[in-house]
Amino acid sequence: MRYTMTFLQDDYEQLTAHLFHSRVEEAAFLLCGLSRTAVETRLLVRDIITVAPDEIDHSSDVHMQIQPAYLRAIKAAADRKLALSLYIHIPPDVPRHSGQDDKTETSLFRTAYNRIHSTTAVHASVVFPRRKSR
């Protein structure tokens, strides 16, 4: 099964402007509808919920700790019966989820699956590396 995500251009520009406006990690939640075929599940971005600076307990270029603001995004996804996707930006030297990401996101997505009552839900976590400066 192949998983893809589809954005409107304006949504993509909003997301990247938010994620890359500083040198520290930033995050946003995307609410997505789903389109499925036999070979692909496509997440269709419907809404972007950016994580505001006052919702971040700590952030550096390689770490971020978000307050329970993710509950707001989970509630919005549940109310609209949409999938939840977490996007974070990371430094170009670390192009993958960290061990810490795996630990903290396990709890977040367990909560998402418990609160978003859908037998077809697909939730995702995506790292979005910043391009190296030239």
C-alpha positions as CSV (number, residue, x, y, z in Angstrom):
1,M,0.0,0.0,0.0
2,R,1.3,3.4,-0.9
3,Y,0.4,6.5,1.2
4,T,0.5,10.0,-0.3
5,M,-0.6,13.4,0.8
6,T,-2.2,16.0,-1.4
7,F,-2.3,19.8,-0.7
8,L,-3.7,22.8,-2.4
9,Q,-0.9,25.2,-3.3
10,D,-2.0,27.8,-0.7
11,D,-2.2,25.2,2.1
12,Y,1.3,24.0,1.2
13,E,2.7,27.5,1.2
14,Q,1.0,28.2,4.6
15,L,2.5,25.1,6.1
16,T,6.0,25.7,4.9
17,A,5.9,29.3,5.9
18,H,5.0,28.3,9.4
19,L,7.4,25.4,9.7
20,F,10.4,27.3,8.3
21,H,10.0,30.7,9.8
22,S,12.6,30.1,12.5
23,R,15.7,28.0,13.2
24,V,14.0,25.9,15.9
25,E,11.6,23.0,15.4
26,E,8.1,24.0,14.6
27,A,4.9,21.9,14.2
28,A,1.5,21.9,12.6
29,F,-1.4,19.4,12.6
30,L,-3.1,18.7,9.3
31,L,-6.7,17.5,9.2
32,C,-7.2,15.2,6.2
33,G,-9.9,13.4,4.3
34,L,-9.1,10.1,2.7
35,S,-9.2,8.7,-0.8
36,R,-8.5,5.0,-1.3
37,T,-7.8,2.7,-4.2
38,A,-6.5,-0.8,-4.2
39,V,-2.9,0.4,-4.3
40,E,-3.0,3.9,-2.7
41,T,-4.3,5.7,0.4
42,R,-4.2,9.4,-0.2
43,L,-4.6,11.9,2.6
44,L,-6.3,15.1,1.3
45,V,-5.4,18.1,3.4
46,R,-8.6,19.9,4.5
47,D,-7.3,22.2,7.3
48,I,-4.0,23.2,8.9
49,I,-3.7,23.9,12.6
50,T,-0.4,25.5,13.4
51,V,1.2,25.1,16.8
52,A,1.5,28.6,18.3
53,P,4.6,29.7,20.2
54,D,2.7,29.8,23.5
55,E,1.8,26.1,23.0
56,I,5.4,25.0,22.9
57,D,7.1,24.4,26.2
58,H,10.6,24.0,24.7
59,S,12.1,24.1,21.3
60,S,15.5,23.9,19.8
61,D,16.9,23.0,16.4
62,V,16.6,19.3,17.3
63,H,13.9,19.1,19.9
64,M,10.4,20.3,20.7
65,Q,8.0,19.7,23.5
66,I,4.4,20.7,22.8
67,Q,1.9,21.3,25.5
68,P,-1.3,19.3,25.3
69,A,-2.4,21.6,22.5
70,Y,-2.5,18.5,20.3
71,L,-5.9,17.7,22.1
72,R,-7.4,20.7,20.2
73,A,-6.3,19.2,16.9
74,I,-7.5,15.7,17.8
75,K,-10.9,17.2,18.8
76,A,-11.2,19.1,15.5
77,A,-10.4,15.9,13.6
78,A,-12.8,13.8,15.6
79,D,-15.6,16.4,15.2
80,R,-15.1,16.4,11.4
81,K,-14.3,12.7,11.1
82,L,-10.9,13.5,9.5
83,A,-7.5,11.9,9.8
84,L,-4.8,13.6,11.8
85,S,-1.3,14.3,10.6
86,L,1.5,15.9,12.5
87,Y,4.2,17.7,10.5
88,I,7.4,18.9,12.2
89,H,10.4,20.5,10.6
90,I,13.9,19.2,11.5
91,P,17.4,20.2,10.6
92,P,18.8,18.9,7.3
93,D,21.4,16.8,9.2
94,V,18.7,14.7,10.9
95,P,16.4,13.6,8.1
96,R,14.3,11.2,10.1
97,H,12.2,10.8,13.3
98,S,14.3,10.7,16.4
99,G,14.0,8.1,19.2
100,Q,12.4,10.9,21.3
101,D,9.8,11.5,18.5
102,D,8.9,7.8,18.5
103,K,8.3,7.9,22.3
104,T,6.2,11.0,22.5
105,E,4.3,10.4,19.3
106,T,3.2,6.9,20.4
107,S,1.1,8.5,23.1
108,L,-0.3,11.2,20.8
109,F,-1.4,8.8,18.1
110,R,-2.8,6.3,20.7
111,T,-5.0,9.2,21.9
112,A,-5.9,10.1,18.3
113,Y,-7.0,6.5,17.5
114,N,-9.0,6.3,20.7
115,R,-10.8,9.7,20.2
116,I,-11.3,9.7,16.4
117,H,-13.9,7.0,16.0
118,S,-13.4,5.8,12.5
119,T,-12.7,2.3,11.3
120,T,-10.9,3.8,8.2
121,A,-8.7,6.4,10.0
122,V,-5.1,6.7,9.0
123,H,-3.0,9.1,11.0
124,A,0.5,10.1,10.2
125,S,3.6,11.8,11.4
126,V,5.8,13.5,8.9
127,V,9.2,15.0,9.3
128,F,9.9,17.8,6.9
129,P,13.7,18.6,6.8
130,R,14.9,22.1,6.2
131,R,17.0,22.4,3.1
132,K,20.6,23.1,3.6
133,S,21.7,26.7,2.9
134,R,23.8,27.2,-0.1
